[in-house]
Amino acid sequence: FIEMNIQTVEEKLAEATRLFSEARAIYSKADATAEEKASAAQMFEAAKAIKQESAQLAEIEKAAADMVATIEAKQGKDKQVEPRKDNTKFGSFGEFLYAAHRANHKDAGYRHVDPRLQWFRDEKEPGQSKTMTENVGAAGGFLVPGEFMAELQGVMAENALVRPRATIIRMRHRDVSIPVVLQTGTTAGVPHWFGGMKFYWGEEAAEKTNSDPAFGKVTLSAKKLYGYTYASDELVDDAAISLSDFLGGPMGMSGGLAWTEDYSFINGTGAGQPLGVINAPATITVARAGTTTPVTYPDLVNMVESFLPSGRGVWFISQSAISNLMTLVDGASAYIWGSTEKGVPNTLLGYPVVFTEKCPRVGSAGDVILADWRYYLIGDRQATTLESTQYDRWKYDETSWRAVHRVDGQPWLSDALRYQDGTTEVSPFVILGAKST
């Protein structure tokens, strides 16, 4: 609380008179020294300055009084003024502000009204004191600026699911070919893990039967994923947040490209984009056991039966299937997965569970996926680059941004694996088929 020492006209004139008197006394001394005369000169100049200030203050007070009188004359009404209960003046402007503050705020339930305060009545509301408040524009609200937080709010998209679990290949050219062992044989009684090679029991010194492994290749071709936008130069210059920082962040182009590629690794068609596991030839589709309930316990068991026993599987399940899974019951109508005490479990039949919006809605093919993503190849040709220019749309005074990412992805298996019985098929990618109607 800073007190402002504002003197009245009378006080200023009294001070100037005192300085004039002291200066005159010094000059009247016949034996006054040079230092005393210099001091008297300073007093004289200070007194002149104070006298000039008092004259200016008197003019200001007179002008203010004339303005109030003019306003009241135009309104044609006389202000009703409550005289002060105490004619004592405030010692300073700060003392007046403190008294006004206490009069307008309750302390222990009471207002402390200084008797030196003079209250003005509002003519439009007789009997009411005119108080400045910030909730009324004309009463002072227009003087209060609104607050602005220079921080953009948004909901973060889920993190990448496939990339952290897949096999990443750095591509130095547009295409890259990876040799693979052909394990797609269907002959009964023969193991198909070894590319078609057969193994025999033989006698000592007997001629050996020859068998050769078969090989194939899978080719990754970089696909272009991009984003493009532009904004006026005025917005770029005047925005409270940096558009470049936003576009390069997780809620801008960088995050959007990461979300899109992850979605394609699951749902992609392979035409101008990665081949997702839902549409891959190596994926096994398990038919649903029932037609009334989208996901049943036998569905999950059948998926595990068709899953390659690698021990590295993970469930990707549509968020819309949670209520269905949480209400699965056994023959005694007891819930078999989840509880109000433990919440949503993080494993299902021994495999971790990830709920995601990137799987199709419950009841659609691929709403439940069991996969070992080590068998999925991601080829990175070009990391995400974000560039901006003012020359693309210069005639519109606009700045443009583009983000480009070149990548491909697909399972390296060309088909499901068949056991030696010639019938049982397994795959590192198993999905639940569409619900029949």
Residue, then its C-alpha position, 0 to 999 in steps of 0.5 A: f500500500i503506497e501512500m502518495n504525499i500530495q500537498t494542498v495549494e495552501e501547504k505549497l504556498a506556506e512552504a514557498t513562503r518559508l523558503f523565501s524568508e530563509a533565503r532573505a535572512i541569509y542575503s540580509k547578513a552582511d557577513a554571509t559566506a559564499e556557501e550560505k549565499a549558494s544555499a540561499a540561491q537554491m532556496f530561492e529557486a525551490a521556492k519559485a518552483i513550489k509557487q509555480e506548482s501551487a498556481q498550477l494546482a489551483e488552476i487544476e482544482k478550479a477547472a475541475a470545479d468548473m467542469v462539475a458545475t457545467i455537468e450539473a447545470k446541463q443535467g438540471k439537477d442538484k447532486q444530493v451530497e452527504p456532508r462529511k461527519d468529520n471535516t478533518k482532511f485526509g493526510s494523504f491520497g494513500e490514507f484516503l484509498y485505505a479508508a475507501h477500501r475498508a468502507n467497501h469490504k466487510d471485516a468480521g461482518y462489519r464495514h468500517v466507514d471513516p467519518r471523513l468520507q463524503w458519499f455521493r448519491d446515484e440520481k438514477e437509484p435514490g438512496q444507493s451509493k454509486t460504487m465502481t464494480e467490474n461486473v458492470g462495464a460502465a461502472g468500471g468493468f471496461l477497465v478490467p482486461g480479460e485473461f488469455m492463456a497462451e496455451l492450446q488445449g487438446v486431447m492427445a491421441e493414443n500412442a503408436l501401437v504397432r511400431p514399438r512391437a514390429t520389426i523395423i527395417r531402414m530402407r536406403h532405396r525406394d524398394v527393399s527385398i527380404p528373403v524368407v523361408l517358404q513355410t506354406g506347404t500343405t503335405a500331411g506328415v511333413p513339418h513345414w517349418f524348414g522350407g520343405m526339407k525332409f529328414y529321413w532315418g537311414e542305414e549305415a553307408a546307405e545312399k542319402t535322399n536329397s531334399d532342398p529348402a525353398f525360399g521366397k522374398v517379400t518386398l517393401s516399397a516406400k509409400k508417401l504419407y503427407g499432410y498440407t495446410y496454410a495460414s495467413d501471414e497475419l495469423v502467423d505473426d499475431a497468433a499467441i502460440s507458434l503455429s510451426d511448433f503446434l504443427g510439429g507437435p503431437m497434436g499437429m502434423s507430426g502426431g497425425l502422421a504417426w496416428t495414420e501410419d499406425y491405423s494403416f498397419i492394422n487396416g491398410t489395403g496395401a494399395g498405395q499404403p501399407l498392408g494391414v494385418i486385417n487384410a493380409p493373406a497370412t491372417i487367420t479369420v476365426a468365425r464367431a460362435g454366436t449371432t446374438t453376442p458380438v464376442t463370446y468366450p469360445d470366440l477368444v478360445n478359438m482365436v488362441e487355438s489358431f495363434l502361433p504359439s510364440g508366447r509374444g502375443v498381444w490383444f488389440i481390441s476395439q474400445s467399443a467391445i469393453s462392455n461386452l467383454m466385462t459381462l462375459v459369464d460362465g455356465a453359472s452366470a458368473y462374470i469371468w473377466g473383470s470386477t468392480e473391485k479390480g477394474v478392467p484386467n490387463t491380460l486376457l487368457g494370458y496375453p496383454v490387452v490393449f484397447t484402441e480406437k484403431c480396430p473396427r467397431v465391435g461386431s466388425a471383422g478385426d474388432v478383436i486381434l491377437a498378434d505377434w507383431r515381430y512378424y510384421l515388417i516396417g520399412d522406413r525410407q524417410a523420417t517425418t519432415l516438416e517444412s514451411t514456405q512463404y512462396d507457395r501461396w505468396k500472392y495470397d500472403e499465406t504461409s504453407w506447411r507440409a509434412v512428408h513421411r515415406v514408409d511401408g509395412q506388411p507381414w513377411l509371411s505370405d500365408a498361414l502355417r499348417y501343421q504336419d497333420g495337413t489341416t491345423e493352421v496357425s498364424p501370428f495374426v488372428i482376427l475375429g470375423a464379422k458378426s453374422t446377422 
